[in-house]
Amino acid sequence: MPNPVIDCLMNHRSIRKFKPDPIEPETLDLILRAGTRAASAGNLQPYALVVIDDPKKLERMEVKAPAAIIALIDQYRLKRWFELNDAPFYNDQAINLFISYWDAVIALQNIVIAAESLGLGTVYVGMILSTDVQELLGVPEYVAPAGLVFLGYPDESPQLRPRLPLEAVVHRNGYHIPTDDEIRSFYRDKDREWNEVSETKKHKLQEKGVYNYAQAITLGHYTPEFIKGESQKLIANIKKAGFRLWEKRSKTKQE
Ligand SMILES: Cc1cc2nc3c(=O)[nH]c(=O)nc-3n(C[C@H](O)[C@H](O)[C@H](O)COP(=O)(O)O)c2cc1C
């Protein structure tokens, strides 16, 4: 039962090389509207979408693309509205942080799907979570990064990247703890990819203690030092924004 939406989803691939052509304002506007049509907790839309299309700002970013959209957790706008209406609310609480994160990310994924359906290419960049958005964007309190996507007309046509078999990720009516053999079978295709790596490259990696695909991940890009460093920066962002994950909530004016 294919249809255009399913076809678009099944053809998703990240694009990392873009044509310099700008995205037409009407197209970008439509994409943003489709993004904000996503479901939203309490229909409060506790997120913000920052469009970056200033070439000077884009120049300093990881990917060369005509536009980027940064999705932010935004409890600040909500707080202002509540204050104007004398409606006390704990914006700094963990549940608000996570609900805002959820809202922001699904809006961003709506943006990705809308963009791809219109012939644009997209790529997410994870480093935004550890970026100081107060410094980068001048955000106020209760605003923290949630996601970043680059957009533009594709200048490459990469292959579809494989996904794990459905049984690796889908559980029915409860969480099935997989056996070691099941885990091995879920990742068989990745192990096969490792076997196809050239002998010269393998040799170089083996010198660094990398003997399989999993080790290439944990000893290559996502090293313990990298993961710890990124996590510390992410936590610093959350704290700097004023969210309290571990401390007691702040007192409101009424208390
Ligand atoms: C949360 C998230 C963060 C990502 N961060 C990066 C990134 O920093 N750099 C990058 O080149 N791709 C990034 N990607 C894209 C993934 O590498 C890509 O989706 C994955 O390799 C599968 O390829 P495909 O999207 O072409 O199917 C990210 C994707 C997600 C969902």
The ligand as an SDF file (V2000), in Angstrom:
LIG
                    3D

 31 33  0  0  0  0  0  0  0  0999 V2000
   20.1620   12.8500   16.6360 C   0  0  0  0  0  0  0  0  0  0  0  0
   20.9790   12.7660   15.3710 C   0  0  0  0  0  0  0  0  0  0  0  0
   22.2100   13.3810   15.3260 C   0  0  0  0  0  0  0  0  0  0  0  0
   22.9810   13.3200   14.1630 C   0  0  0  0  0  0  0  0  0  0  0  0
   24.1670   13.9900   14.1150 N   0  0  0  0  0  0  0  0  0  0  0  0
   24.8950   13.9780   12.9750 C   0  0  0  0  0  0  0  0  0  0  0  0
   26.1070   14.7140   12.8990 C   0  0  0  0  0  0  0  0  0  0  0  0
   26.5270   15.3630   13.8550 O   0  0  0  0  0  0  0  0  0  0  0  0
   26.7910   14.6880   11.7240 N   0  0  0  0  0  0  0  0  0  0  0  0
   26.3390   13.9880   10.6320 C   0  0  0  0  0  0  0  0  0  0  0  0
   26.9960   14.0170    9.5890 O   0  0  0  0  0  0  0  0  0  0  0  0
   25.1810   13.2810   10.6780 N   0  0  0  0  0  0  0  0  0  0  0  0
   24.4530   13.2620   11.8230 C   0  0  0  0  0  0  0  0  0  0  0  0
   23.2720   12.5700   11.8770 N   0  0  0  0  0  0  0  0  0  0  0  0
   22.8020   11.8120   10.7070 C   0  0  0  0  0  0  0  0  0  0  0  0
   23.0950   10.3300   10.8920 C   0  0  0  0  0  0  0  0  0  0  0  0
   24.4690   10.0970   10.7760 O   0  0  0  0  0  0  0  0  0  0  0  0
   22.3020    9.5430    9.8300 C   0  0  0  0  0  0  0  0  0  0  0  0
   20.9360    9.7450   10.0330 O   0  0  0  0  0  0  0  0  0  0  0  0
   22.6060    8.0400    9.9060 C   0  0  0  0  0  0  0  0  0  0  0  0
   23.9410    7.7710    9.5750 O   0  0  0  0  0  0  0  0  0  0  0  0
   21.7150    7.2540    8.9510 C   0  0  0  0  0  0  0  0  0  0  0  0
   21.8830    7.7190    7.6470 O   0  0  0  0  0  0  0  0  0  0  0  0
   20.6380    8.2440    6.8090 P   0  0  0  0  0  0  0  0  0  0  0  0
   20.0470    9.4030    7.5640 O   0  0  0  0  0  0  0  0  0  0  0  0
   21.2030    8.6830    5.4750 O   0  0  0  0  0  0  0  0  0  0  0  0
   19.6860    7.1150    6.6840 O   0  0  0  0  0  0  0  0  0  0  0  0
   22.4890   12.6060   13.0320 C   0  0  0  0  0  0  0  0  0  0  0  0
   21.2380   11.9950   13.0970 C   0  0  0  0  0  0  0  0  0  0  0  0
   20.4920   12.0790   14.2490 C   0  0  0  0  0  0  0  0  0  0  0  0
   19.1210   11.4350   14.2910 C   0  0  0  0  0  0  0  0  0  0  0  0
  1  2  1  0
  2  3  1  0
  2 30  2  0
  3  4  2  0
  4  5  1  0
  4 28  1  0
  5  6  2  0
  6  7  1  0
  6 13  1  0
  7  8  2  0
  7  9  1  0
  9 10  1  0
 10 11  2  0
 10 12  1  0
 12 13  2  0
 13 14  1  0
 14 15  1  0
 14 28  1  0
 15 16  1  0
 16 17  1  0
 16 18  1  0
 18 19  1  0
 18 20  1  0
 20 21  1  0
 20 22  1  0
 22 23  1  0
 23 24  1  0
 24 25  2  0
 24 26  1  0
 24 27  1  0
 28 29  2  0
 29 30  1  0
 30 31  1  0
M  END
$$$$
